[in-house]
């Protein structure tokens, strides 16, 4: 018997790592995301591919991709997770660097009825506190042409669309610097090898960001928002 929570964790990780293009995800990438051994990943993917209906299509040395059944289940879990993050942050006043871990624990156990009640209470939000799109009840999810901040061109006004929720210390640093989804900024010309110099549009502050922190910030063109 495959543990249901483990199945959910794998499917959600594949969904997030595959991106909008639904590219195949390698066993090593999954091992890194889930903090497990690559051999364990291979065994789980083989089991998920053998289920009826199959939840993934897996080929040795080529990675895995979700089937329609697997994608449907992954989107449902992802909706639970991001709604819970928004509820914990907006209603229960959890800081944004703590909601991911709490939602990871709770996402497997809420009923569809509770999911609907949370969504209604929050006014059917489109994003979680980190700016990630919340899947709709029908399984659709809004995508945006966002790119990591270090890849953004100099002098072009951008707006922060989302930030990675994987590192609580990075989120606390972003909070200290006032870098949240919705903040407009411009990347200044300079030495990208050492740090990224950005200037916020609302208060014209100049900030130097190390590349690890900058790589956790995703932006879109401010003129298209």
MOTASUL-V223107 format. One record per residue. N is the residue number from 1. RES is the residue in three letters. D_FIRST is the distance of its C-alpha to the first C-alpha in Angstrom with 1 decimal. Layout:
BEGIN
N,RES,D_FIRST / N,RES,D_FIRST
END
This chain:
BEGIN
1,UNK,0.0 / 2,UNK,3.8 / 3,UNK,6.4 / 4,UNK,8.8 / 5,UNK,11.8 / 6,UNK,11.1 / 7,UNK,10.8 / 8,UNK,14.0 / 9,UNK,15.7 / 10,UNK,15.3 / 11,UNK,16.5 / 12,UNK,19.3 / 13,UNK,20.4 / 14,UNK,20.6 / 15,UNK,22.6 / 16,UNK,24.9 / 17,UNK,25.5 / 18,UNK,26.1 / 19,UNK,29.1 / 20,UNK,30.9 / 21,UNK,31.2 / 22,UNK,27.4 / 23,UNK,28.0 / 24,UNK,25.4 / 25,UNK,23.9 / 26,UNK,23.8 / 27,UNK,21.3 / 28,UNK,24.0 / 29,UNK,24.6 / 30,UNK,21.0 / 31,UNK,21.0 / 32,UNK,24.2 / 33,UNK,23.1 / 34,UNK,19.9 / 35,UNK,21.6 / 36,UNK,19.1 / 37,UNK,19.9 / 38,UNK,20.3 / 39,UNK,18.4 / 40,UNK,15.2 / 41,UNK,16.0 / 42,UNK,16.4 / 43,UNK,13.0 / 44,UNK,11.3 / 45,UNK,13.9 / 46,UNK,13.3 / 47,UNK,9.6 / 48,UNK,11.0 / 49,UNK,13.9 / 50,UNK,12.1 / 51,UNK,10.6 / 52,UNK,13.0 / 53,UNK,14.9 / 54,UNK,14.6 / 55,UNK,14.7 / 56,UNK,16.7 / 57,UNK,19.2 / 58,UNK,19.1 / 59,UNK,21.9 / 60,UNK,22.4 / 61,UNK,25.4 / 62,UNK,25.5 / 63,UNK,22.7 / 64,UNK,20.6 / 65,UNK,21.6 / 66,UNK,19.9 / 67,UNK,20.0 / 68,UNK,21.6 / 69,UNK,18.4 / 70,UNK,17.1 / 71,UNK,20.6 / 72,UNK,20.8 / 73,UNK,17.7 / 74,UNK,19.0 / 75,UNK,22.4 / 76,UNK,21.3 / 77,UNK,19.7 / 78,UNK,22.9 / 79,UNK,25.1 / 80,UNK,23.6 / 81,UNK,24.1 / 82,UNK,27.7 / 83,UNK,28.8 / 84,UNK,27.7 / 85,UNK,29.7 / 86,UNK,32.7 / 87,UNK,32.5 / 88,UNK,32.2 / 89,UNK,35.1 / 90,UNK,37.4 / 91,UNK,37.0 / 92,UNK,35.9 / 93,UNK,38.0 / 94,UNK,35.4 / 95,UNK,36.8 / 96,UNK,35.3 / 97,UNK,34.2 / 98,UNK,31.9 / 99,UNK,30.2 / 100,UNK,27.6 / 101,UNK,26.0 / 102,UNK,26.1 / 103,UNK,24.7 / 104,UNK,21.7 / 105,UNK,20.8 / 106,UNK,21.5 / 107,UNK,20.4 / 108,UNK,16.9 / 109,UNK,18.4 / 110,UNK,21.6 / 111,UNK,22.0 / 112,UNK,23.8 / 113,UNK,26.8 / 114,UNK,27.0 / 115,UNK,26.6 / 116,UNK,29.6 / 117,UNK,31.6 / 118,UNK,31.2 / 119,UNK,32.2 / 120,UNK,35.2 / 121,UNK,36.3 / 122,UNK,36.4 / 123,UNK,38.2 / 124,UNK,35.4 / 125,UNK,35.8 / 126,UNK,35.4 / 127,UNK,34.4 / 128,UNK,32.8 / 129,UNK,35.1 / 130,UNK,34.7 / 131,UNK,35.8 / 132,UNK,32.5 / 133,UNK,32.3 / 134,UNK,30.1 / 135,UNK,28.5 / 136,UNK,30.0 / 137,UNK,28.3 / 138,UNK,28.5 / 139,UNK,26.6 / 140,UNK,29.7 / 141,UNK,30.6 / 142,UNK,34.0 / 143,UNK,34.7 / 144,UNK,37.8 / 145,UNK,39.6 / 146,UNK,39.2 / 147,UNK,39.7 / 148,UNK,39.6 / 149,UNK,42.8 / 150,UNK,44.0 / 151,UNK,44.0 / 152,UNK,46.2 / 153,UNK,49.9 / 154,UNK,52.7 / 155,UNK,54.8 / 156,UNK,52.6 / 157,UNK,51.6 / 158,UNK,47.9 / 159,UNK,45.8 / 160,UNK,42.7 / 161,UNK,39.9 / 162,UNK,36.9 / 163,UNK,36.0 / 164,UNK,33.0 / 165,UNK,31.1 / 166,UNK,29.5 / 167,UNK,32.4 / 168,UNK,33.8 / 169,UNK,36.9 / 170,UNK,37.7 / 171,UNK,37.3 / 172,UNK,39.7 / 173,UNK,42.2 / 174,UNK,42.0 / 175,UNK,42.7 / 176,UNK,45.7 / 177,UNK,47.0 / 178,UNK,46.6 / 179,UNK,44.3 / 180,UNK,42.1 / 181,UNK,41.1 / 182,UNK,44.3 / 183,UNK,46.6 / 184,UNK,48.9 / 185,UNK,50.0 / 186,UNK,51.7 / 187,UNK,51.1 / 188,UNK,54.4 / 189,UNK,55.7 / 190,UNK,55.5 / 191,UNK,53.8 / 192,UNK,50.2 / 193,UNK,49.6 / 194,UNK,50.1 / 195,UNK,49.0 / 196,UNK,48.8 / 197,UNK,51.7 / 198,UNK,51.0 / 199,UNK,53.2 / 200,UNK,52.0 / 201,UNK,53.8 / 202,UNK,54.2 / 203,UNK,56.0 / 204,UNK,56.8 / 205,UNK,55.2 / 206,UNK,54.7 / 207,UNK,51.4 / 208,UNK,50.4 / 209,UNK,46.7 / 210,UNK,45.1 / 211,UNK,43.0 / 212,UNK,39.7 / 213,UNK,40.4 / 214,UNK,41.9 / 215,UNK,38.9 / 216,UNK,36.8 / 217,UNK,39.1 / 218,UNK,39.0 / 219,UNK,42.0 / 220,UNK,43.4 / 221,UNK,47.0 / 222,UNK,48.7 / 223,UNK,51.0 / 224,UNK,48.1 / 225,UNK,46.4
END
